Amino acid sequence: MEDIEDVLGPAGFSGGGARARCPDPRHAGMPPPPSADPLTTCTIYVKTFGCSHNQSDSEYMSGQLSAFGYAITEEPEGADLWLINTCTVKNPSQSAMSTLISKCKTANKPLVVAGCVPQGSRDLKELEGISIIGVQQIDRVVEVVEETLKGHEVRLLSRKTLPSLDLPKVRKNKFIEILPINVGCLGACTYCKTKHARGHLGSYSIDSLVDRVKIVVSEGVREIWLSSEDTGAYGRDIGTNLPNLLNAIVAELPADRSTMLRIGMTNPPFILEHLNEIASVLRHPCVYTSLHVPVQSGSDAVLKAMNREYTVSEFRMVVGTLCELVPGMQIATDIICGFPGETDEDFVETVNLIKEYQLPQVHISQFYPRPGTPAARMKKVPSIEVKKRSRELTSVFEAFSPYEGLKGKVERIWITEIATDGVHLVGHTKGYIQVLVIAPDSMLGTSADAKITSVGRWSVFGEVIEGTVAIKEAALEQNSAEVQVKNSPNRVEEAACSTNTCDSCACSGAESAAQQCTPQQCEGPSDAPTNCGDATRQETPQSTLVRRNVEGAGKTSESDTEKSRGDDQQVNVITRGALNIDRILWGGLAVSFATTLAILVLLTCKIFYTSS
């Protein structure tokens, strides 16, 4: 079936209003036996693969389902239906999708597959007999779920207008709003499958985006991430440009810096003509000084084969200009190792580029041929050589110590997340360098000064300075007709990104910062060490601590809502009980040592008396 109407027949869609219960999935598509309760609470398991744009789509779909009465769950086993939002950037993420689909079929669960895979590869064997929904049809997810629970197969892929930004939304983190500014791109990279799914550039109007910003700021959001397949291309289809959008958004951000803006990934060609304007925005107190600018290769020959539409020198111009004009600038980048036709000399140029800019982290990927792309038909570099190059480049950037210059400094950090160890909170400097601090959960959604106490290869630790925590309470309102801000159990899985397997994710917009973007030192005050630098994605697999949801998953209590007072307060930092962990561990070791010593003494005495 190509559309909902083909499935429903003359009666059409009969939904509308809140729906908290649904047919028992054990009897989907057939009437339940007389002894069964025909209505049960209906839960949806939502799993997300890929980029921040995909995560935003999942949050919108979850919001609509929640508004219609469905419960969103983290537990697949107990769910009545699985909704999988997929990523087509590279093979591992699609393989993970296939594995999950198999598990769902084995568990005999109704299934809906959304995202880039069905939109770009609708005829995949794995999708046979499964309901699918395209990337521009997420506003009809309730209909698709309804019909799937009835036992129907729905295939809704026709492109239409952009989904509204005002749809109900359940955020993964109530302090972070992922705001898609456009879909698709203007490029035609020979290796990219995402273009097949997201299509040509389609930009939201500045007015609609600014209106959304006003709403989320009033709801208490502390970070706004601008998400896009190519942020720099924004507006070219509607007669405007990225600087116009950024200036309009920045004008709506609170002057007290309680809400920060984070600009997403941009390819070099579309930012070159706006470098001065972009630099001006990045210097704004409410804008994180980090940017994701993929280079993919240090060789012009390889870039030409990729059809990237820029040269290495143009990439250098972007990085050099931004780092010169923006104190503490952090730039993320990507590298693809072993692209078809890449010679040893080409690879050496890439390694030299990384060494020159002292990249502390970079998204390094082995080339994956994606079906239907021109690169898939090119002569491949032997797999052994590709892996060798990936390992070599990984060793190069792992040899750097990018965070050493931060130790002892005092940095302003914005705290929005909890680390998985349950002890640390996760904050970010203005350069979006992740700082782990021990502090009470009440500090979530605040900013504070923190002294950097220790640094590792992948992590920075700090102590919050008492009396510097700024809190601005804001409304987190929710009404019966529309789901507003609340924590979501949705899970997002980056497309298997790691130092030697991560593809250059075309859907980005979530890059976290490190240092050292130019060989020269940057002048002026900096949130970074002596040299400014490149960055990595928001969730780096090498990090010692990975973040979890801010609050308990699936909680929808009205106690979460607050009224805006707009008051700035000073609060003291309360030391967590976790501060005593080291003492407890040392105490345990002492007890163990004493016990062992006592046993040895007893054994010695016993042996002595036995022999005498």
Secondary structure, DSSP 8 states (H G I E B T S, - for coil): --SHHHHHGGG-----S---EEE-GGGTTS---TTS-SEEE-EEEEEEES-HHHHHHHHHHHHHHHHTT-EEES-TTT-SEEEEEE--SSHHHHHHHHHHHHHHHHTT--EEEEEHHHHH-TT-GGGTTSEEE-TT-GGGHHHHHHHHHTT---EE----S---TTS----SSTTEEEEE-EESBS---TT-SHHHHH-B-EE--HHHHHHHHHHHHHTT--EEEEE-S-GGGTTTTTT--HHHHHHHHHTTS-TTS-SEEE-----GGGTGGGHHHHHHHHTSTTB-SEEE---B-S-HHHHHHHT-S--HHHHHHHHHHHHHHSTT-EEE-EEEET-TT--HHHHHHHHHHHHHHT-S--EEEE----TTSGGGGS----HHHHHHHHHHHHHHHHT--TTGGGTT-EEEEEEEEEETTSSEEEEE-TT-BEEEEE--GGGTTEEEEEEEEEE-SS-EEEEE-TT-EEEE------BTTB--S-----EEE-SS--TTT----SS---EEEEEEESSS---S--SSSSSBEEEEESS-TT-S--EE-SS-TT---GGG-------EEEE-----GGGGHHHHHHHHHHHHHHHHHHHHHHHHHHHHHHH-
